[in-house]
Amino acid sequence: MKKVMILLAVLLTANVMMAQKKDRTDAYMYNKNGQYAKAMASIEKCVNHEQFLGMKPNDQSQAWLYRAAIYQNIIQSGDEALIAQAPNALEIVYESLMNCMKNHDYLEENKQEIYQRVGSVMNTYYTKGADDYNTGKFAEAAPMFKKAYDIAKSLGSSDANDMLNFAATSALRAGDYNTALTYFTELQGNGVDGVDVYKHLAACYNGMGNAEQAMAMINAGLEKNPGDAGLILEKVNAYLKEGKGAEAVEDLNKLRQLDPENAQLLFVLGTIYGDETNEGVYDTEMARKYYEDALKINPNYYDAIYNIGVLYTTMANKYIEQANEITGFSKAEQEQYNGLIEQANGLLRTGLPYLQQAYEAQPSDDVKNVLRSIYVKLNMTEEVKALDGRE
């Protein structure tokens, strides 16, 4: 009886294997005839059977290759209803091919077809990533580029690092600093050690609020190229985030030597000197000078136009505050009061054309409110009515 039971078990196993081979063959024939839905059902029945691992390695690999071919045909069919039945088709193709490639003997025998299909998957991921990136979908682009990189790396492609760089840059632009940091670090581990990597690593750390590590990356990059404008700018941004205006000025002046006609650098210097919180640097005259120098290069630079108008307003308000502190009614005190108000009004009149120009360029409520307050202080009632749309 025991021998009969053993024989029966062997026959059952053989029948299961035959059934799986039939499923694989059916999948092949359905695929060949363009019956992709039936091909998909047959191949899934084959590879997901509990006895699938008992098949010969080459038979398994052939099933994986059939599976990849079937799902690639589904992707390329253009049949929306069919594609909807396999929403993860591309991932299934990739998984199937990777499983197929684990069998080195089968890979050697079928290298051309397998690599051709793998390359097609890689290009599909890359194209999807590029499309998402070009339309500003950076969060969606990053994983597509990363999958393209993983395939390129497995194939030993010389383009692999470029794809990883695209993945890292996409993650950085999406504000996913942790993922970007992981990718850029891997890129560096792959031997890419140019200043751009340090610049991007610094941007990641800055985005994560780790100023110390950001500065370490910047300085490491500057050791390689002391004159790199991008790294110097990252250093300036790091200083500004920490409120270190004085340190930022030194590096901004280095950038000006590299790019003397850059109005934006002059504008940033103006904002630093015009910020009262920058102790040891705050200087309204220097701020005014840098804003005006920026406008000499770019007369339509809105931010510089607006800021210089606000700067004069801020200076005027300080005189008004001093005047309001005078509480006496003596002749001397009244003369002092009038003198301070006159100085304030002079500054307001100087800054007024800048604010009017800013309002004409971009008529926002913020600028409108500043203009109204100046008109009121200067008793310009007609201008107040015109600003408010009253006759």
Backbone hydrogen bonds, N-H to C=O, Kabsch-Sander energy under -0.5 kcal/mol:
donor,donor_aa,acceptor,acceptor_aa,energy
5,M,1,M,-2.2
6,I,2,K,-2.2
7,L,3,K,-2.6
8,L,4,V,-2.5
9,A,5,M,-2.2
10,V,6,I,-2.2
11,L,7,L,-2.3
12,L,8,L,-2.3
13,T,9,A,-2.3
14,A,10,V,-2.5
15,N,11,L,-2.3
16,V,12,L,-2.1
17,M,13,T,-2.4
18,M,14,A,-2.4
19,A,15,N,-2.2
20,Q,16,V,-2.3
21,K,17,M,-2.5
22,K,18,M,-2.2
23,D,19,A,-2.4
24,R,20,Q,-2.5
25,T,21,K,-2.8
26,D,22,K,-3.3
27,A,23,D,-2.4
28,Y,24,R,-2.1
29,M,25,T,-2.6
30,Y,26,D,-3.1
31,N,27,A,-2.3
32,K,28,Y,-2.4
33,N,29,M,-2.0
34,G,31,N,-1.5
35,Q,30,Y,-2.9
36,Y,34,G,-1.3
39,A,35,Q,-2.3
40,M,36,Y,-2.6
41,A,37,A,-2.0
42,S,38,K,-2.3
43,I,39,A,-2.5
44,E,40,M,-2.1
45,K,41,A,-1.7
46,C,42,S,-1.7
47,V,43,I,-2.6
48,N,44,E,-1.7
49,H,46,C,-1.0
52,F,49,H,-2.0
54,G,51,Q,-1.5
55,M,52,F,-1.8
60,Q,56,K,-2.4
61,S,57,P,-2.6
62,Q,58,N,-2.2
63,A,59,D,-1.9
64,W,60,Q,-2.4
65,L,61,S,-2.4
66,Y,62,Q,-2.5
67,R,63,A,-2.6
68,A,64,W,-2.4
69,A,65,L,-2.4
70,I,66,Y,-2.7
71,Y,67,R,-2.3
72,Q,68,A,-2.1
73,N,69,A,-2.1
74,I,70,I,-1.8
75,I,71,Y,-2.2
76,Q,72,Q,-2.2
77,S,73,N,-0.8
77,S,74,I,-0.7
78,G,74,I,-0.6
78,G,75,I,-0.6
80,E,78,G,-1.0
83,I,79,D,-2.9
84,A,80,E,-2.1
85,Q,81,A,-0.7
85,Q,82,L,-1.0
86,A,82,L,-0.5
86,A,83,I,-1.4
89,A,86,A,-1.6
92,I,88,N,-2.2
93,V,89,A,-2.5
94,Y,90,L,-2.3
95,E,91,E,-2.7
96,S,92,I,-2.6
97,L,93,V,-2.4
98,M,94,Y,-2.4
99,N,95,E,-2.1
100,C,96,S,-2.3
101,M,97,L,-2.3
102,K,98,M,-0.5
102,K,99,N,-0.9
103,N,100,C,-1.3
104,H,102,K,-1.1
107,L,103,N,-2.6
108,E,104,H,-2.4
109,E,105,D,-1.7
110,N,106,Y,-1.8
111,K,108,E,-0.6
114,I,110,N,-2.5
115,Y,111,K,-3.0
116,Q,112,Q,-1.9
117,R,113,E,-2.2
118,V,114,I,-2.8
119,G,115,Y,-2.8
120,S,116,Q,-1.7
121,V,117,R,-2.0
122,M,118,V,-2.5
123,N,119,G,-2.5
124,T,120,S,-1.9
125,Y,121,V,-2.5
126,Y,122,M,-2.7
127,T,123,N,-2.8
128,K,124,T,-2.4
129,G,125,Y,-2.5
130,A,126,Y,-2.6
131,D,127,T,-2.6
132,D,128,K,-2.4
133,Y,129,G,-2.6
134,N,130,A,-2.7
135,T,131,D,-1.0
136,G,133,Y,-1.8
137,K,132,D,-3.1
138,F,136,G,-1.4
141,A,137,K,-1.9
142,A,138,F,-2.0
144,M,140,E,-0.9
145,F,141,A,-2.4
146,K,142,A,-2.2
147,K,143,P,-2.1
148,A,144,M,-2.0
149,Y,145,F,-2.5
150,D,146,K,-2.5
151,I,147,K,-2.0
152,A,148,A,-2.7
153,K,149,Y,-3.0
154,S,150,D,-1.8
155,L,151,I,-1.7
156,G,153,K,-1.0
157,S,152,A,-3.1
160,A,157,S,-1.2
163,M,159,D,-1.8
164,L,160,A,-2.1
165,N,161,N,-2.3
166,F,162,D,-2.0
167,A,163,M,-2.1
168,A,164,L,-2.6
169,T,165,N,-2.7
170,S,166,F,-2.4
171,A,167,A,-2.2
172,L,168,A,-2.4
173,R,169,T,-2.5
174,A,170,S,-1.6
175,G,172,L,-1.3
176,D,171,A,-2.5
177,Y,175,G,-1.5
180,A,176,D,-2.4
181,L,177,Y,-2.6
182,T,178,N,-2.1
183,Y,179,T,-2.4
184,F,180,A,-2.9
185,T,181,L,-2.3
186,E,182,T,-2.0
187,L,183,Y,-2.5
188,Q,184,F,-2.3
189,G,185,T,-2.1
190,N,186,E,-1.3
191,G,188,Q,-1.7
192,V,187,L,-1.9
193,D,191,G,-0.9
197,V,194,G,-0.8
198,Y,194,G,-1.1
199,K,195,V,-2.4
200,H,196,D,-2.4
201,L,197,V,-2.7
202,A,198,Y,-2.4
203,A,199,K,-1.9
204,C,200,H,-2.2
205,Y,201,L,-2.4
206,N,202,A,-2.7
207,G,203,A,-2.4
208,M,204,C,-1.7
209,G,206,N,-1.3
210,N,205,Y,-2.9
211,A,209,G,-1.1
214,A,210,N,-2.0
215,M,211,A,-2.5
216,A,212,E,-1.8
217,M,213,Q,-2.2
218,I,214,A,-2.2
219,N,215,M,-2.7
220,A,216,A,-2.0
221,G,217,M,-2.2
222,L,218,I,-2.5
223,E,219,N,-1.4
224,K,220,A,-0.8
224,K,221,G,-0.7
225,N,221,G,-2.0
228,D,225,N,-1.9
229,A,227,G,-0.5
232,I,228,D,-2.1
233,L,229,A,-2.4
234,E,230,G,-2.1
235,K,231,L,-2.2
236,V,232,I,-2.3
237,N,233,L,-2.5
238,A,234,E,-2.2
239,Y,235,K,-2.4
240,L,236,V,-2.7
241,K,237,N,-2.2
242,E,238,A,-1.3
243,G,240,L,-1.1
244,K,239,Y,-3.0
245,G,243,G,-1.2
248,A,244,K,-1.7
249,V,245,G,-1.9
250,E,246,A,-1.2
251,D,247,E,-1.2
252,L,248,A,-2.5
253,N,249,V,-2.2
254,K,250,E,-1.1
255,L,251,D,-2.0
256,R,252,L,-2.0
257,Q,253,N,-1.4
258,L,254,K,-1.2
259,D,255,L,-2.1
262,N,259,D,-1.6
263,A,261,E,-0.9
266,L,262,N,-1.2
267,F,263,A,-2.3
268,V,264,Q,-2.5
269,L,265,L,-2.1
270,G,266,L,-2.2
271,T,267,F,-2.2
272,I,268,V,-2.0
273,Y,269,L,-2.5
274,G,270,G,-1.7
275,D,272,I,-1.2
276,E,274,G,-0.7
278,N,275,D,-1.8
279,E,277,T,-1.7
281,V,278,N,-2.0
282,Y,278,N,-2.1
283,D,273,Y,-2.7
287,A,283,D,-2.4
288,R,284,T,-2.8
289,K,285,E,-2.3
290,Y,286,M,-2.5
291,Y,287,A,-2.4
292,E,288,R,-2.5
293,D,289,K,-2.5
294,A,290,Y,-2.1
295,L,291,Y,-1.9
296,K,292,E,-1.5
297,I,293,D,-1.3
298,N,294,A,-2.6
301,Y,298,N,-1.9
302,Y,300,N,-1.2
305,I,301,Y,-2.3
306,Y,302,Y,-3.0
307,N,303,D,-2.6
308,I,304,A,-2.1
309,G,305,I,-1.5
310,V,306,Y,-2.4
311,L,307,N,-2.6
312,Y,308,I,-1.9
313,T,309,G,-1.8
314,T,310,V,-2.8
315,M,311,L,-2.4
316,A,312,Y,-2.4
317,N,313,T,-2.3
318,K,314,T,-1.2
319,Y,315,M,-1.1
320,I,316,A,-2.0
321,E,317,N,-2.5
322,Q,318,K,-2.0
323,A,319,Y,-2.3
324,N,320,I,-2.3
325,E,321,E,-0.9
325,E,322,Q,-0.6
326,I,323,A,-1.5
327,T,325,E,-0.6
334,Q,330,S,-2.5
335,E,331,K,-2.3
336,Q,332,A,-2.3
337,Y,333,E,-2.5
338,N,334,Q,-2.8
339,G,335,E,-2.3
340,L,336,Q,-2.1
341,I,337,Y,-2.3
342,E,338,N,-2.3
343,Q,339,G,-2.1
344,A,340,L,-2.3
345,N,341,I,-2.9
346,G,342,E,-2.2
347,L,343,Q,-1.9
348,L,344,A,-2.4
349,R,345,N,-2.6
350,T,346,G,-1.7
351,G,347,L,-2.4
352,L,348,L,-1.8
355,L,351,G,-1.7
356,Q,352,L,-2.5
357,Q,353,P,-2.3
358,A,354,Y,-2.3
359,Y,355,L,-2.3
360,E,356,Q,-2.0
361,A,357,Q,-1.9
362,Q,358,A,-2.9
364,S,362,Q,-2.4
368,K,364,S,-2.0
369,N,365,D,-2.5
370,V,366,D,-1.7
371,L,367,V,-2.6
372,R,368,K,-2.5
373,S,369,N,-2.0
374,I,370,V,-1.8
375,Y,371,L,-2.8
376,V,372,R,-2.5
377,K,373,S,-2.0
378,L,374,I,-2.2
379,N,376,V,-1.4
380,M,375,Y,-3.2
381,T,379,N,-1.3
384,V,380,M,-1.7
385,K,381,T,-2.2
386,A,382,E,-2.4
387,L,383,E,-2.4
388,D,384,V,-2.1
389,G,385,K,-0.5
389,G,386,A,-0.7
390,R,385,K,-3.5
